[in-house]
Amino acid sequence: MPSDSPRAVIFDIGRVLVRVDVGRAMKGLAENIRLSPEEIWAAIEKDPRWADWQEGRISPADWHQHLNRRLTGSLTFEQFSQAWNSALDPQPIQDDRILGSIAKRGGLGLLSNTDPIHVAHLETTYSFFRYFPPETRTYSCIVGASKPSPLIYWEAVRRVNARPAETVFVDDVQENVDAARAMGMQAIHYQSPKGLISELQSLGLLAADAASQNFRDKVTGA
């Protein structure tokens, strides 16, 4: 691992900051489609325009119409958006105080493969976004590239105004962690809140004091 002192921590969003339940969203879409939730998700994942959707080459309105045609659905855009956003659990994974404590020691950024409908919902729903300045939020649908492409990592590093070796990237997908390390970034494979706290404390990004112990107690149920 690089020896540079970290200046910024860049977080993935899905399954690191926010729980994701794709099945819940697919159930919402299945209410007026003659396919099971599992069949709907399989079709969406294999859709030829999925990458375009994730990388911002198709608008939300066109994506909605495209899926309605492909899946013979009839949801309005508002109904579709509500179902789509139901994949995002309203209760965040991390305690806001942890992010606030990290922010006092270095910059914070986001790096997520996501779409415009989710971005709008995320930024207006979760209070933790106040710790991430708008200019440090890197989304695939804005950049036009997705993890693990080096392009989106370089953009995320640029946005936090640091060198790769000075940044720590947190993601739950090993492939994405490996891609960050290949660029010279420090990276944490996220598996649990408790593990993340330990990793951040070892890097000097989270104080090992009484306040941090309170965070640990909260997330571990101690």
C-alpha positions, 0 to 999 in steps of 0.5 A, spaced: 500 500 500 502 506 498 505 510 504 503 517 502 498 520 508 491 520 505 488 527 504 481 524 501 477 519 502 472 517 496 466 512 497 462 508 493 454 509 495 451 503 493 452 498 499 457 502 502 453 508 504 446 506 502 443 499 502 440 497 495 434 492 494 434 491 487 428 486 488 424 491 491 424 496 485 423 490 480 416 488 484 414 495 483 415 495 476 412 488 476 405 490 478 403 492 471 408 487 467 407 480 465 413 478 468 416 476 474 421 481 478 427 476 477 425 476 469 424 484 469 431 485 472 434 479 468 432 483 462 434 490 464 441 487 466 442 485 459 438 490 455 443 493 450 442 500 453 443 499 460 450 502 459 448 508 456 443 509 462 448 508 467 453 512 463 448 518 461 447 517 454 440 516 455 435 521 458 430 519 464 424 520 460 427 516 454 429 510 459 422 510 462 419 509 455 424 504 452 423 500 458 415 500 457 416 498 450 421 493 451 417 490 457 410 492 455 409 496 461 404 502 462 407 506 468 407 513 468 414 516 469 412 518 476 410 511 478 416 508 474 421 513 478 418 511 485 419 504 483 426 505 481 428 509 487 425 504 492 431 500 491 434 505 495 433 503 503 431 510 506 436 508 512 443 509 511 448 504 513 453 509 516 452 514 522 453 521 519 458 522 525 463 518 522 463 522 516 463 528 519 469 526 523 473 524 517 471 530 514 475 534 519 481 530 517 481 530 510 477 531 503 471 527 502 468 524 495 463 520 492 464 515 486 458 511 484 456 507 478 449 510 478 443 513 474 440 520 473 433 518 477 437 515 483 442 521 483 436 526 484 433 521 489 439 520 493 441 528 493 435 530 496 434 524 501 440 523 505 443 528 510 450 525 509 450 529 502 452 535 506 459 532 507 460 531 500 461 538 496 457 537 490 464 538 486 467 532 489 461 527 487 463 523 481 457 519 478 458 514 472 452 518 468 455 525 469 462 522 467 460 517 461 464 512 464 463 506 469 467 503 474 472 499 473 474 504 467 480 508 469 477 514 466 472 515 472 477 514 477 481 519 474 476 524 474 474 522 482 481 523 484 481 530 480 475 532 483 478 531 490 484 535 488 489 529 490 494 525 487 492 517 487 496 515 492 493 520 497 486 518 496 483 512 499 477 509 495 472 505 499 467 500 495 464 493 496 466 490 490 473 487 489 474 488 482 473 496 483 477 496 489 483 492 485 482 497 479 483 503 484 489 500 487 492 498 480 492 506 479 496 507 485 490 509 490 489 506 497 483 502 497 478 498 502 474 493 500 468 494 504 465 488 508 462 491 514 461 498 518 466 495 524 471 493 519 471 500 515 472 504 522 478 499 524 481 501 517 480 508 517 482 508 524 489 505 522 490 510 516 489 516 521 482 518 518 478 517 524 480 518 531 481 512 536 478 516 541 471 516 546 467 519 540 469 514 535 468 508 540 461 511 541 460 510 533 463 503 534 458 501 539 452 504 535 454 500 529 456 493 532 450 494 537 455 493 543 
